[in-house]
Amino acid sequence: MRLANALANSNSPVMRLYETLIHHVDLDWPYGPADWPAAFVADVMADAAATLDPLLPAGVGVEVRATDTGTALTVGSGGSRVSVSGPSWALACWVVGRPARAAAALAVDGGDLPVLAAQS
């Protein structure tokens, strides 16, 4: 879990880079999540099962599928199951808490895109 390890160490150069990549999206400049480096997106997606589960609303499970890489995972439990698919960068954007910048690129079946809890 490279991303989780980097974020846990606030002095890590990797953490600082990842934080900068995420916050560039917040500035709403022409640079967006589709411009994120593939390695960063891959790290977010590799950690998605562990990081996404505690952020989901209670009773909601998601099936996530990256249309560009074929990455697929099922997270969460409960009676409500939502399927979310799209390019890896858009899924990563949603996972790191920036759904507005990704929503147009995501397809959601079985309900609305789950609103994730704030990451601590």
Backbone as JSON, one array per atom type, in Angstrom:
{
  "sequence": "MRLANALANSNSPVMRLYETLIHHVDLDWPYGPADWPAAFVADVMADAAATLDPLLPAGVGVEVRATDTGTALTVGSGGSRVSVSGPSWALACWVVGRPARAAAALAVDGGDLPVLAAQS",
  "N": [[0.83, -1.17, 0.0], [1.45, 1.53, -1.13], [0.58, 4.22, -1.45], [-0.95, 4.68, 0.9], [1.09, 4.32, 2.8], [2.82, 6.4, 2.09], [1.2, 8.63, 2.6], [0.87, 8.39, 5.31], [3.29, 9.15, 6.32], [4.13, 12.18, 6.89], [6.36, 13.62, 6.2], [7.38, 12.55, 3.98], [8.74, 12.68, 0.7], [7.27, 11.58, -1.4], [4.66, 11.66, -0.38], [4.31, 14.42, -0.26], [4.41, 15.04, -3.0], [2.15, 13.6, -3.93], [0.14, 14.89, -2.48], [0.33, 17.44, -3.6], [-0.39, 16.87, -6.27], [-3.08, 16.13, -5.93], [-4.18, 18.49, -4.81], [-3.76, 20.33, -6.85], [-5.86, 19.8, -8.52], [-7.94, 20.88, -7.09], [-7.7, 23.57, -7.58], [-8.96, 24.12, -9.91], [-7.8, 24.64, -12.37], [-6.66, 24.37, -15.8], [-5.22, 22.02, -15.58], [-6.02, 18.82, -14.62], [-7.52, 15.88, -13.06], [-7.31, 13.97, -15.09], [-4.84, 14.45, -16.02], [-3.12, 13.44, -14.17], [-0.2, 11.6, -13.23], [0.34, 8.28, -14.45], [1.45, 6.46, -12.62], [0.76, 7.51, -10.11], [-2.05, 7.36, -10.21], [-2.29, 4.58, -10.44], [-1.3, 3.82, -7.93], [-3.26, 4.91, -6.21], [-5.47, 3.41, -7.05], [-4.56, 0.83, -6.44], [-4.62, 0.89, -3.71], [-7.26, 1.29, -3.24], [-9.21, -0.6, -2.32], [-8.69, -0.89, 0.42], [-8.75, 1.78, 1.31], [-11.18, 2.81, 0.46], [-13.35, 1.34, 1.56], [-13.86, 2.06, 4.41], [-14.85, 4.6, 3.96], [-17.26, 4.55, 2.69], [-20.83, 5.04, 2.72], [-22.87, 3.72, 5.39], [-24.1, 0.46, 4.93], [-23.84, 0.4, 2.19], [-22.47, -0.98, -0.7], [-19.94, -1.18, -3.22], [-19.21, -1.92, -6.6], [-16.41, -1.6, -8.41], [-15.02, -0.67, -11.48], [-12.39, -0.21, -13.65], [-12.35, 1.14, -16.76], [-10.26, 1.46, -18.52], [-8.06, -0.02, -17.66], [-9.0, -2.41, -16.73], [-9.03, -3.07, -14.1], [-10.74, -4.3, -11.31], [-12.86, -4.27, -8.47], [-14.6, -5.18, -5.5], [-16.22, -3.61, -2.92], [-17.22, -2.97, 0.43], [-20.31, -3.6, 2.21], [-23.7, -4.67, 2.57], [-27.19, -4.02, 1.86], [-27.53, -2.35, -0.31], [-26.18, -2.04, -3.46], [-23.95, -0.56, -5.62], [-22.74, 0.06, -8.87], [-19.81, 1.31, -10.17], [-18.11, 2.69, -12.83], [-15.43, 3.59, -15.06], [-12.73, 5.57, -16.46], [-9.48, 5.0, -15.04], [-8.27, 7.32, -13.86], [-10.5, 8.9, -13.25], [-11.89, 7.31, -11.41], [-9.94, 7.23, -9.4], [-9.9, 9.92, -8.71], [-12.44, 10.22, -7.58], [-12.13, 8.46, -5.4], [-10.18, 9.79, -3.87], [-11.65, 11.85, -2.93], [-12.6, 13.87, -4.63], [-15.09, 14.12, -6.2], [-16.61, 15.78, -7.93], [-14.96, 16.61, -10.03], [-14.72, 14.29, -11.41], [-17.15, 13.13, -11.99], [-18.51, 13.38, -14.51], [-17.15, 11.61, -16.12], [-17.66, 9.15, -15.11], [-19.63, 6.18, -14.96], [-22.56, 5.2, -13.41], [-24.41, 2.65, -11.98], [-27.35, 1.37, -10.49], [-27.95, 3.18, -8.56], [-27.04, 6.32, -7.04], [-23.83, 7.97, -7.35], [-21.89, 7.05, -4.67], [-21.56, 9.14, -1.85], [-18.61, 9.85, -0.35], [-17.19, 9.57, 2.92], [-15.37, 12.14, 4.63], [-11.87, 12.09, 4.36], [-9.5, 11.35, 6.83]],
  "CA": [[0.0, 0.0, 0.0], [2.39, 2.63, -1.25], [-0.08, 5.5, -1.2], [-1.26, 4.78, 2.33], [2.35, 4.5, 3.52], [3.31, 7.75, 1.81], [0.36, 9.61, 3.28], [1.07, 8.24, 6.75], [4.54, 9.8, 6.67], [3.93, 13.54, 6.39], [7.62, 14.18, 5.73], [7.78, 11.8, 2.8], [8.65, 13.41, -0.56], [6.18, 11.0, -2.19], [3.43, 12.21, 0.17], [4.21, 15.82, -0.7], [4.07, 15.02, -4.42], [0.76, 13.16, -4.06], [-0.69, 15.96, -1.96], [0.35, 18.5, -4.61], [-1.2, 16.42, -7.41], [-4.49, 16.19, -5.56], [-4.61, 19.87, -4.6], [-3.8, 21.02, -8.13], [-7.22, 19.6, -9.02], [-8.81, 21.8, -6.34], [-7.54, 24.93, -8.1], [-9.81, 24.23, -11.09], [-7.02, 25.1, -13.51], [-6.76, 23.39, -16.89], [-4.66, 20.75, -15.1], [-7.05, 18.09, -13.89], [-7.19, 14.5, -12.7], [-6.92, 13.22, -16.29], [-3.42, 14.74, -16.23], [-2.32, 12.8, -13.14], [0.7, 10.55, -13.73], [-0.19, 6.92, -14.37], [1.94, 5.8, -11.39], [-0.05, 8.0, -9.0], [-3.39, 6.76, -10.36], [-2.14, 3.15, -10.12], [-1.17, 3.7, -6.47], [-4.57, 5.15, -5.62], [-6.33, 2.26, -7.35], [-4.05, -0.34, -5.71], [-5.01, 1.05, -2.31], [-8.68, 1.63, -3.17], [-10.0, -1.54, -1.51], [-8.49, -0.58, 1.84], [-9.09, 3.16, 1.64], [-12.56, 3.11, 0.09], [-14.32, 0.66, 2.41], [-14.33, 2.83, 5.57], [-15.42, 5.89, 3.55], [-18.58, 4.34, 2.12], [-21.96, 5.14, 3.65], [-23.28, 2.45, 6.0], [-25.04, -0.35, 4.16], [-23.62, 0.54, 0.75], [-21.31, -1.64, -1.29], [-19.7, -0.76, -4.6], [-18.39, -2.67, -7.54], [-15.64, -0.59, -9.13], [-14.32, -1.23, -12.65], [-11.68, 0.76, -14.48], [-12.57, 0.77, -18.15], [-9.02, 1.52, -19.28], [-7.07, -1.01, -17.21], [-9.66, -3.66, -16.36], [-9.02, -3.24, -12.65], [-12.08, -4.44, -10.75], [-12.9, -4.64, -7.07], [-15.88, -5.06, -4.81], [-15.93, -3.06, -1.6], [-18.37, -2.65, 1.25], [-21.35, -4.61, 2.38], [-25.02, -4.09, 2.81], [-28.23, -4.33, 0.89], [-27.46, -1.48, -1.48], [-24.96, -2.26, -4.23], [-23.83, 0.38, -6.73], [-21.64, -0.22, -9.77], [-19.17, 2.54, -10.64], [-17.07, 2.38, -13.81], [-14.88, 4.71, -15.79], [-11.27, 5.52, -16.55], [-8.79, 4.94, -13.74], [-8.06, 8.64, -13.28], [-11.77, 9.37, -12.7], [-12.13, 6.52, -10.2], [-8.98, 7.71, -8.4], [-10.37, 11.25, -8.3], [-13.56, 9.98, -6.67], [-11.61, 7.82, -4.19], [-9.47, 10.77, -3.04], [-12.58, 12.85, -2.43], [-12.85, 14.96, -5.58], [-16.06, 13.54, -7.13], [-17.13, 16.73, -8.91], [-14.07, 16.65, -11.18], [-14.73, 12.98, -12.06], [-18.51, 12.63, -12.18], [-18.9, 13.29, -15.92], [-16.45, 10.5, -16.74], [-18.04, 7.91, -14.43], [-20.95, 5.6, -15.16], [-23.04, 4.65, -12.14], [-25.62, 1.84, -12.1], [-27.89, 0.87, -9.23], [-28.12, 4.26, -7.61], [-26.19, 7.49, -7.25], [-22.44, 7.84, -6.93], [-21.86, 7.2, -3.22], [-20.82, 10.24, -1.25], [-17.65, 9.27, 0.57], [-16.88, 10.34, 4.13], [-14.11, 12.89, 4.55], [-10.69, 11.32, 4.77], [-8.79, 12.02, 7.93]],
  "C": [[0.88, 1.25, 0.0], [1.76, 3.97, -0.93], [-0.37, 5.69, 0.27], [0.01, 5.0, 3.15], [2.9, 5.9, 3.31], [2.51, 8.79, 2.57], [0.51, 9.54, 4.8], [2.33, 8.95, 7.22], [4.51, 11.21, 6.09], [5.21, 14.2, 5.9], [8.12, 13.5, 4.47], [7.69, 12.67, 1.54], [7.52, 12.88, -1.46], [4.85, 11.55, -1.7], [3.25, 13.65, -0.29], [3.84, 15.91, -2.18], [2.6, 14.65, -4.6], [-0.2, 14.24, -3.58], [-0.78, 17.11, -2.98], [-0.5, 18.12, -5.82], [-2.69, 16.55, -7.11], [-4.96, 17.64, -5.46], [-4.55, 20.72, -5.87], [-5.21, 20.93, -8.73], [-8.18, 20.58, -8.35], [-8.77, 23.22, -6.9], [-8.41, 25.19, -9.33], [-9.09, 24.91, -12.26], [-7.21, 24.1, -14.63], [-6.15, 22.03, -16.52], [-5.72, 20.05, -14.27], [-6.63, 16.67, -13.61], [-6.82, 13.64, -13.92], [-5.44, 13.42, -16.62], [-2.53, 14.09, -15.18], [-1.41, 11.75, -13.75], [0.1, 9.16, -13.5], [0.23, 6.22, -13.08], [1.13, 6.24, -10.17], [-1.43, 7.36, -9.04], [-3.33, 5.27, -10.0], [-2.02, 2.94, -8.62], [-2.51, 3.91, -5.78], [-5.47, 3.94, -5.82], [-5.86, 1.01, -6.61], [-4.49, -0.3, -4.25], [-6.52, 1.24, -2.13], [-9.49, 0.68, -2.29], [-9.88, -1.21, -0.03], [-8.96, 0.82, 2.2], [-10.56, 3.48, 1.39], [-13.58, 2.54, 1.08], [-14.77, 1.5, 3.61], [-14.97, 4.18, 5.21], [-16.83, 5.78, 3.0], [-19.68, 4.56, 3.16], [-22.33, 3.76, 4.19], [-24.3, 1.75, 5.1], [-24.89, -0.26, 2.66], [-22.36, -0.22, 0.36], [-21.16, -1.16, -2.72], [-18.88, -1.8, -5.35], [-17.73, -1.63, -8.41], [-14.92, -1.27, -10.29], [-13.71, -0.11, -13.46], [-11.77, 0.3, -15.93], [-11.29, 0.77, -18.98], [-8.02, 0.44, -18.89], [-7.69, -2.37, -16.89], [-9.64, -3.94, -14.88], [-10.45, -3.3, -12.14], [-11.96, -4.82, -9.28], [-14.3, -4.43, -6.53], [-15.56, -4.67, -3.37], [-17.23, -2.78, -0.87], [-19.38, -3.77, 1.31], [-22.68, -3.91, 2.6], [-25.96, -4.41, 1.68], [-28.16, -3.51, -0.37], [-26.12, -1.68, -2.19], [-25.0, -1.36, -5.45], [-22.61, -0.03, -7.56], [-21.11, 1.1, -10.31], [-18.07, 2.14, -11.62], [-16.65, 3.65, -14.53], [-13.39, 4.59, -15.88], [-10.64, 5.58, -15.16], [-8.63, 6.3, -13.09], [-9.34, 9.15, -12.63], [-12.13, 8.62, -11.42], [-11.21, 6.99, -9.07], [-9.41, 9.06, -7.85], [-11.52, 11.12, -7.31], [-13.05, 9.43, -5.34], [-10.89, 8.83, -3.29], [-10.34, 11.95, -2.64], [-12.81, 14.05, -3.33], [-13.88, 14.51, -6.63], [-16.55, 14.5, -8.21], [-16.27, 16.76, -10.17], [-14.1, 15.35, -11.97], [-16.11, 12.55, -12.51], [-18.89, 12.46, -13.65], [-18.26, 12.1, -16.62], [-16.84, 9.15, -16.15], [-19.45, 7.48, -14.82], [-21.35, 4.92, -13.86], [-24.35, 3.92, -12.4], [-26.05, 1.39, -10.72], [-28.07, 1.94, -8.18], [-27.25, 5.44, -7.99], [-24.76, 7.17, -6.86], [-22.39, 8.04, -5.43], [-21.02, 8.41, -2.79], [-19.91, 9.64, -0.19], [-17.44, 10.18, 1.77], [-15.56, 11.06, 3.92], [-12.98, 12.01, 5.05], [-9.97, 12.09, 5.86], [-7.31, 11.99, 7.73]]
}
